[in-house]
C-alpha cells in the first residue's frame, strides 16, 4: 500500500474512539463512536511527545452525580482516556441532556482544548454539533456540547451494509460543504472518522468534535485541509463498499487486502455508482494513489464540494408501495329445505327497479312544463353571458380597449425584476455600542446560502435575552451604494420563527443607525418562516434596506433562543 502523505498515527491513542459516548457492548448514545482497538486511520502526530508520554496523565476522579458549576450533573462516564474523561450529563438549569469532556487544569493540553472549543463555538454552523460552554474552573477544565440521542452515527449505519447511492451522495455533499465552511474560518477537524459523523432523523448529517477531538489528543498536522479531505474520501469509500480503504481493520469495517494498494470502490463491490467511486479516489489520491480516470485530485474540502456539485444530481429512490390485495367477493349460505345441504352462493346485488314512466295525462303535462322551464332558463343564461361579454369588450364603442394579458393595470407591460448590486452590509445595532458578530455579516450578501450571520444563544427571553442593549433588536442593513428603485426583497433565514420587519431608509439618508432612520415600512412586523419573498405594490426609492429582527426562535430547547440571516437579495 502506498505510503501516506502525512505523519504517523497518533501513538498515544490508536483506539479509534471518539471521546463522546462509547459503551462496552458496542452500542452508542448520541450517535457516538465505539471503541475500536484496531483503528490506525488517525493522521496527525501526537503533540504530546514520544509514545508513552501520556501514560502518566491522571484522569480527574469524578463520580456520577457530581456537579460542575452547580449546573451540569454528571450521569454516566462513557470514555476515560489520556487524562480526560467524557460524560453524559444533564444541564439542570435548562433541563436538557448534554455531553461533557473533563480534564485536570494542569493537563498539558488543557489550554489548547479550551481554545479549540471556544473557536468551534464561535463558528455557529448548525451542520456541526455545537459547543455550549468551555470553562476553566478551579482545578478542572471542561467542555460542554450538544447531546443528540435521536441521531445515528455512520458506524452504526454501515454495520448493516453499504449505503444507497443517494445517501452516499448526500453524505459527501453535506460533509464536504460543512468542512469547507469550517476551513474558511481557520478550523480543522483532523479526527473525521465514521463515529464523528451523525445522521439525524431528517436525513441531515452533522459533524461532532470540530477542532476539539484533535486537541484532546494533541493531534497536529502540516496540511490540515488535505488531512480532512482524505478523511472525507475514506468516509465515502466506506459508505460505498462497507470496507475501510486501508489495510488495517477499523471502525467495525474490514480493511483492504494486504499489499494490493488502494482499489477503486467499483472494483471492490459490484454495482457501485461510478461517479461516486471516482470522487472517492480523487479525495484519497492524497494517499499516493493515481487519480482515477485521469480526473485531477481534490486536496481541499472546497475542491471536493465543487466536484460534488459538478456531478449529475443523484435522485432519491422511488418510494415502494404495498401491492393492492385482490378483491374478496362476499358469499352467503342459502338453504333449500331442511334436509338439503347448504351451498355457497356468490351474492349478487339486484339492480334497482327503473321508475315507472309518466304515461298519464298529468304526467305528460308535467314533462312539457319542465321542458319549457329548462328552455327559458337556458335562454336567460345565454343572454346574460352575452351581455357581460359585450360590457367587457367595451360595448359598441370601438375606441374602448382592454389591456392585453401580462400587462399592468395602466396598460404598460410588467417590467421583469433583476437583482440590484449590494455594496456593503452591516449589523443593525440601535445601541451603537456592541454590534452582534460584525465579522460574519458579509455572509448575508456573499451569494452562498450555506453561510450565515448567526446570533449568539440568548437565554430566558426571545427578545435577545431582554438585555438592555438588545431591547430594540438587531438585524442586517444592506447598502446599495446609491439610491435605487427597490421593487422586491428576498431573504433566506437561518431559522424559521423569527419576528422581523423590512424597512427602508428615507431619501438622502447617509449611514443610518437607528430605527427612526428607516421610516418606510415595507412589511408589517410579524413572525416569518425560513424565507421571505416580498414584492412591493409600488417601488420605493432608497439606498439602505433594513431587515429588523426583534424576537428570536427557540434553539432546540425551552429557554434558549438564536436566529440569523443566510442571504439577502434586493431587486429592482
PyMOL commands that set and color helices and strands:
alter all, ss='L'
color gray80, all
select helices_A, chain A and resi 53-56+110-123+154-158+165-184+194-196+212-217+224-241+265-268+274-287+292-294+301-310+361-392+438-445+464-466+468-470+515-517
alter helices_A, ss='H'
color red, helices_A
select strands_A, chain A and resi 45-46+67-68+72-81+84-91+96-104+131-137+140-146+152-153+197-199+205-207+219-220+331-334+343-346+424-427+453-454+458-459+474-493+499-504+520-521+526-527+531-551+560-561+564-571
alter strands_A, ss='S'
color yellow, strands_A
deselect
rebuild
show_as cartoon
